[in-house]
Amino acid sequence: MLTSVAIFYLVIKGAFLAALVKAFTSSDSLMEKPIMMAVIYTLGIAGLSYVYLNPSMLREMGISWEDRRIWLGTTFLLAALYFWLLAKFENAGALWWAILMLGLGLVIY
C-alpha cells in the first residue's frame, strides 16, 4: 500500500523525468548525450530517494544499502536505454510516442 510520502515521491519523480525529457527533446546538443541524461536522472533520483526514503525508513521497509546500490545501477541502465531510444527514434512518429510512454515504467520502478 502506498503511503502519502510514497505517492508524493512518485509524483516528484515523474515531474523530474518529464522535465528531463522536455529538455532532452528540445535541445539537439542534449540529444547527442543520452548517457549524460541518464547520469543526471540517476543522481536526481538518488537524491530524491534519500530525502523521501531516508535510511531509517528503508530499514523499516527491510531494504539494505546493497539492494539500494543495485537499484541505482539498474535505474542508470534503464535510463540510459530510455534516453538512447528516444534519441534514436526521434522522427519515428508513433514508435517515439510509445517509447515516451514507456517512461512511466521508469518512474514507477
Backbone as ProteinMPNN parsed JSONL, in Angstrom:
{"seq_chain_A": "MLTSVAIFYLVIKGAFLAALVKAFTSSDSLMEKPIMMAVIYTLGIAGLSYVYLNPSMLREMGISWEDRRIWLGTTFLLAALYFWLLAKFENAGALWWAILMLGLGLVIY", "coords_chain_A": {"N_chain_A": [[0.835, -1.178, 0.0], [0.506, 2.202, -0.801], [1.89, 4.932, 0.832], [1.266, 8.368, 1.79], [3.667, 9.734, 1.539], [5.098, 8.119, -0.227], [3.518, 8.341, -2.519], [3.773, 11.083, -3.036], [6.519, 11.112, -3.531], [6.621, 9.57, -5.92], [5.216, 11.281, -7.634], [6.895, 13.551, -7.712], [9.139, 12.326, -8.786], [8.16, 11.596, -11.319], [7.629, 14.155, -12.38], [10.212, 15.141, -12.466], [11.412, 13.412, -14.357], [9.819, 14.1, -16.557], [10.578, 16.768, -16.948], [13.277, 16.419, -17.617], [12.999, 14.938, -20.002], [11.679, 16.812, -21.576], [13.664, 18.822, -21.779], [15.599, 17.276, -23.032], [14.433, 16.581, -25.504], [14.079, 19.045, -26.676], [16.528, 20.121, -27.215], [19.166, 19.878, -29.418], [21.834, 19.397, -28.838], [21.73, 18.083, -26.392], [20.421, 15.792, -27.172], [22.399, 14.306, -28.265], [23.69, 13.224, -26.145], [22.821, 10.848, -24.432], [23.764, 9.264, -22.32], [24.751, 11.1, -20.463], [22.349, 12.303, -19.719], [21.141, 10.133, -18.491], [22.831, 9.83, -16.308], [22.343, 12.241, -14.95], [19.615, 11.876, -14.37], [19.756, 9.581, -12.721], [21.331, 10.509, -10.565], [19.635, 12.529, -9.628], [17.384, 11.025, -8.849], [18.557, 9.445, -6.906], [19.133, 11.383, -4.995], [16.509, 12.307, -4.427], [15.372, 9.944, -3.43], [16.878, 9.596, -1.159], [16.111, 11.771, 0.361], [13.293, 11.452, 0.642], [12.939, 8.735, 1.169], [14.446, 7.976, 3.546], [17.333, 6.529, 5.317], [16.391, 5.345, 7.759], [13.718, 4.835, 7.188], [14.057, 3.059, 5.092], [15.201, 0.9, 6.44], [13.031, 0.121, 7.993], [11.402, -0.771, 5.956], [12.774, -2.958, 5.221], [14.919, -2.918, 3.434], [18.185, -3.176, 2.353], [21.399, -1.425, 2.202], [22.999, -2.446, 0.164], [21.128, -3.528, -1.598], [20.021, -1.144, -2.392], [22.088, 0.059, -3.855], [22.229, -1.682, -6.038], [19.705, -1.182, -7.095], [20.031, 1.519, -7.864], [22.007, 1.218, -9.838], [20.628, -0.332, -11.724], [18.603, 1.472, -12.319], [20.125, 3.453, -13.583], [21.003, 2.049, -15.898], [18.538, 1.456, -17.154], [17.577, 4.059, -17.577], [19.565, 5.056, -19.28], [19.176, 3.414, -21.525], [16.552, 4.189, -22.132], [16.78, 6.996, -22.754], [18.547, 6.769, -24.901], [16.997, 5.334, -26.746], [14.966, 7.222, -27.163], [16.438, 9.209, -28.466], [17.357, 7.84, -30.719], [15.047, 7.089, -32.161], [13.855, 9.495, -32.9], [12.384, 10.739, -34.997], [10.315, 8.941, -35.535], [7.572, 8.878, -35.256], [4.71, 7.28, -34.199], [6.042, 5.218, -32.89], [7.994, 6.592, -31.441], [6.365, 7.963, -29.65], [5.329, 5.801, -28.247], [7.639, 4.856, -27.001], [8.153, 7.081, -25.434], [5.967, 6.956, -23.662], [6.618, 4.647, -22.305], [8.321, 5.543, -20.443], [6.899, 5.966, -18.146], [6.991, 3.565, -16.822], [9.592, 3.643, -15.963], [9.423, 5.631, -14.084], [7.797, 4.442, -12.147], [9.37, 2.29, -11.414]], "CA_chain_A": [[0.0, 0.0, 0.0], [1.295, 3.417, -0.911], [1.637, 5.988, 1.805], [1.249, 9.696, 1.166], [5.053, 10.084, 1.207], [5.459, 7.365, -1.431], [2.796, 8.944, -3.639], [4.445, 12.357, -3.289], [7.804, 10.749, -4.125], [6.383, 9.173, -7.304], [4.816, 12.47, -8.397], [8.102, 14.347, -7.941], [9.975, 11.537, -9.687], [7.567, 11.75, -12.642], [7.84, 15.529, -12.836], [11.64, 15.253, -12.766], [11.634, 12.748, -15.637], [9.166, 14.896, -17.599], [11.423, 17.939, -17.2], [14.463, 15.968, -18.347], [12.598, 14.571, -21.356], [11.398, 18.072, -22.27], [14.955, 19.419, -22.114], [16.278, 16.361, -23.943], [13.835, 16.627, -26.831], [14.106, 20.392, -27.247], [17.906, 20.539, -27.462], [19.907, 18.928, -30.246], [23.098, 19.026, -28.186], [21.424, 17.086, -25.357], [20.033, 14.549, -27.848], [23.619, 13.565, -28.572], [24.288, 12.764, -24.89], [21.855, 10.115, -23.607], [24.409, 8.761, -21.1], [24.774, 12.215, -19.52], [20.994, 12.457, -19.198], [20.911, 9.02, -17.566], [23.574, 10.148, -15.078], [21.589, 13.299, -14.262], [18.4, 11.27, -13.835], [20.102, 8.686, -11.613], [21.738, 11.335, -9.418], [18.439, 13.183, -9.103], [16.563, 10.026, -8.169], [19.278, 9.061, -5.679], [18.891, 12.461, -4.031], [15.107, 12.273, -4.012], [15.098, 8.773, -2.606], [17.498, 9.798, 0.152], [15.31, 12.74, 1.109], [11.955, 10.954, 0.96], [13.017, 7.376, 1.692], [15.701, 8.038, 4.294], [17.809, 5.22, 5.775], [15.55, 4.73, 8.788], [12.525, 4.331, 6.523], [14.474, 1.881, 4.331], [15.349, -0.201, 7.401], [11.683, -0.323, 8.342], [10.864, -1.485, 4.799], [13.572, -4.161, 5.045], [15.801, -2.752, 2.281], [19.561, -2.913, 2.772], [22.139, -0.487, 1.369], [23.457, -3.16, -1.026], [19.984, -3.561, -2.505], [19.855, 0.219, -2.891], [23.101, 0.281, -4.897], [21.782, -2.442, -7.209], [18.569, -0.433, -7.63], [20.541, 2.699, -8.556], [22.663, 0.752, -11.056], [19.577, -0.725, -12.661], [17.961, 2.714, -12.742], [21.008, 4.083, -14.56], [20.969, 1.295, -17.151], [17.23, 1.653, -17.785], [17.502, 5.452, -18.035], [20.447, 5.186, -20.446], [18.464, 2.779, -22.634], [15.388, 5.02, -22.427], [17.19, 8.212, -23.458], [19.131, 6.373, -26.173], [15.885, 5.018, -27.646], [14.313, 8.477, -27.534], [17.281, 9.902, -29.441], [17.47, 7.04, -31.947], [13.776, 7.081, -32.873], [13.316, 10.85, -32.757], [11.419, 11.051, -36.057], [9.611, 7.701, -35.876], [6.129, 9.027, -35.089], [4.015, 6.527, -33.153], [7.023, 4.466, -32.112], [8.592, 7.531, -30.489], [5.379, 8.202, -28.596], [5.272, 4.583, -27.425], [8.84, 4.867, -26.151], [7.942, 8.146, -24.463], [5.032, 6.473, -22.645], [7.302, 3.623, -21.5], [8.991, 6.245, -19.352], [6.091, 5.82, -16.928], [7.535, 2.401, -16.128], [10.822, 4.086, -15.31], [9.02, 6.393, -12.886], [7.26, 3.52, -11.136], [10.461, 1.455, -10.921]], "C_chain_A": [[0.882, 1.243, 0.0], [0.889, 4.412, 0.173], [1.641, 7.324, 1.081], [2.658, 10.138, 0.775], [5.477, 9.385, -0.076], [4.755, 7.931, -2.663], [3.436, 10.271, -4.02], [5.794, 12.124, -3.964], [7.64, 10.369, -5.595], [5.984, 10.357, -8.181], [6.038, 13.338, -8.7], [9.03, 13.626, -8.918], [9.466, 11.656, -11.123], [7.781, 13.146, -13.214], [9.307, 15.748, -13.219], [11.955, 14.596, -14.113], [11.009, 13.552, -16.774], [9.998, 16.127, -17.944], [12.681, 17.55, -17.977], [14.13, 15.592, -19.789], [12.314, 15.825, -22.172], [12.695, 18.752, -22.689], [15.684, 18.586, -23.161], [15.737, 16.487, -25.363], [13.914, 18.006, -27.466], [15.518, 20.866, -27.585], [18.645, 19.467, -28.264], [21.207, 18.498, -29.581], [22.865, 18.001, -27.067], [21.023, 15.75, -25.983], [21.24, 13.689, -28.168], [24.248, 12.951, -27.329], [23.296, 12.018, -24.004], [22.467, 9.579, -22.312], [24.458, 9.86, -20.038], [23.389, 12.428, -18.903], [20.649, 11.342, -18.219], [21.629, 9.258, -16.25], [22.821, 11.205, -14.276], [20.327, 12.722, -13.629], [18.715, 10.395, -12.618], [20.527, 9.47, -10.377], [20.541, 12.049, -8.79], [17.555, 12.225, -8.323], [17.234, 9.562, -6.883], [19.071, 10.129, -4.604], [17.468, 12.475, -3.52], [14.819, 11.096, -3.091], [15.75, 8.901, -1.237], [16.661, 10.747, 1.001], [13.985, 12.135, 1.552], [11.948, 9.543, 1.53], [14.334, 7.255, 2.449], [16.091, 6.673, 4.862], [16.941, 4.567, 6.851], [14.271, 4.152, 8.176], [12.862, 3.07, 5.717], [14.656, 0.674, 5.246], [13.996, -0.762, 7.801], [11.049, -1.125, 7.204], [11.655, -2.754, 4.512], [14.506, -4.115, 3.847], [17.196, -2.406, 2.779], [20.238, -1.951, 1.798], [22.633, -1.167, 0.086], [22.338, -3.26, -2.061], [19.761, -2.189, -3.142], [20.851, 0.525, -4.008], [22.728, -0.47, -6.169], [20.622, -1.724, -7.882], [19.047, 0.794, -8.404], [21.257, 2.315, -9.849], [21.662, 0.359, -12.128], [18.842, 0.504, -13.189], [18.806, 3.415, -13.791], [20.943, 3.367, -15.908], [19.64, 1.49, -17.887], [17.082, 3.073, -18.326], [18.377, 5.664, -19.262], [19.777, 4.577, -21.678], [17.283, 3.64, -23.079], [15.784, 6.259, -23.228], [17.836, 7.883, -24.802], [18.036, 6.05, -27.192], [15.147, 6.277, -28.081], [15.117, 9.212, -28.599], [17.302, 9.156, -30.778], [16.198, 7.117, -32.785], [13.078, 8.428, -32.791], [12.218, 11.157, -33.778], [10.591, 9.835, -36.469], [8.105, 7.759, -35.628], [5.571, 8.255, -33.908], [4.979, 5.718, -32.295], [7.685, 5.355, -31.066], [7.641, 7.796, -29.335], [5.24, 6.984, -27.683], [6.472, 4.515, -26.484], [8.696, 5.928, -25.07], [7.03, 7.682, -23.329], [5.644, 5.371, -21.783], [8.092, 4.251, -20.357], [8.208, 6.195, -18.053], [6.549, 4.615, -16.123], [8.816, 2.741, -15.388], [10.504, 4.876, -14.037], [8.549, 5.44, -11.785], [8.354, 2.64, -10.569], [11.268, 2.252, -9.934]], "O_chain_A": [[1.878, 1.314, 0.719], [-0.292, 4.685, 0.39], [1.981, 7.4, -0.1], [2.826, 10.844, -0.219], [6.142, 9.985, -0.92], [5.349, 7.988, -3.74], [3.621, 10.552, -5.204], [6.167, 12.865, -4.874], [8.433, 10.798, -6.433], [6.376, 10.425, -9.346], [6.197, 13.809, -9.826], [9.636, 14.26, -9.782], [10.265, 11.802, -12.048], [8.08, 13.297, -14.399], [9.604, 16.457, -14.181], [12.687, 15.167, -14.921], [11.606, 13.674, -17.843], [10.108, 16.488, -19.116], [13.101, 18.267, -18.885], [14.899, 15.897, -20.7], [12.675, 15.889, -23.347], [12.817, 19.208, -23.826], [16.312, 19.13, -24.069], [16.51, 16.497, -26.322], [13.824, 18.121, -28.688], [15.675, 21.926, -28.19], [18.737, 18.312, -27.851], [21.638, 17.357, -29.743], [23.717, 17.146, -26.826], [21.256, 14.695, -25.394], [21.117, 12.474, -28.323], [25.24, 12.229, -27.437], [22.957, 12.506, -22.925], [21.766, 9.451, -21.308], [24.235, 9.596, -18.856], [23.271, 12.7, -17.708], [19.949, 11.572, -17.233], [21.102, 8.928, -15.188], [22.679, 11.079, -13.06], [20.004, 13.039, -12.484], [18.021, 10.463, -11.604], [20.128, 9.133, -9.262], [20.447, 12.159, -7.567], [17.038, 12.571, -7.261], [16.56, 9.314, -5.884], [18.859, 9.804, -3.436], [17.235, 12.635, -2.322], [14.111, 11.235, -2.094], [15.232, 8.37, -0.254], [16.518, 10.553, 2.208], [13.592, 12.284, 2.709], [11.049, 9.189, 2.293], [15.229, 6.517, 2.037], [15.268, 5.758, 4.887], [16.778, 3.347, 6.847], [13.798, 3.099, 8.603], [12.067, 2.133, 5.659], [14.307, -0.447, 4.875], [13.832, -1.975, 7.933], [10.261, -2.04, 7.444], [11.261, -3.547, 3.656], [14.853, -5.159, 3.296], [17.371, -1.454, 3.54], [19.724, -1.69, 0.711], [22.681, -0.532, -0.967], [22.575, -3.095, -3.257], [19.357, -2.096, -4.301], [20.501, 1.173, -4.994], [22.897, 0.059, -7.268], [20.56, -1.664, -9.11], [18.529, 1.083, -9.483], [21.127, 3.014, -10.854], [21.837, 0.683, -13.303], [18.5, 0.568, -14.369], [18.275, 3.919, -14.781], [20.839, 4.017, -16.948], [19.624, 1.669, -19.104], [16.526, 3.273, -19.407], [17.982, 6.373, -20.188], [19.811, 5.168, -22.757], [17.046, 3.799, -24.277], [15.187, 6.541, -24.267], [17.685, 8.649, -25.754], [18.129, 6.441, -28.356], [14.746, 6.391, -29.239], [14.543, 9.776, -29.531], [17.269, 9.776, -31.841], [16.278, 7.203, -34.01], [11.86, 8.498, -32.631], [11.217, 11.783, -33.431], [10.208, 9.714, -37.633], [7.43, 6.742, -35.787], [5.909, 8.532, -32.757], [4.751, 5.552, -31.096], [7.913, 4.925, -29.935], [8.058, 7.847, -28.178], [5.052, 7.132, -26.476], [6.334, 4.158, -25.314], [9.074, 5.702, -23.921], [7.29, 7.98, -22.163], [5.226, 5.184, -20.641], [8.484, 3.563, -19.415], [8.779, 6.362, -16.975], [6.506, 4.63, -14.893], [9.092, 2.197, -14.319], [11.227, 4.793, -13.045], [8.882, 5.63, -10.615], [8.308, 2.269, -9.396], [12.247, 1.746, -9.385]]}, "name": "protein", "num_of_chains": 1, "seq": "MLTSVAIFYLVIKGAFLAALVKAFTSSDSLMEKPIMMAVIYTLGIAGLSYVYLNPSMLREMGISWEDRRIWLGTTFLLAALYFWLLAKFENAGALWWAILMLGLGLVIY"}
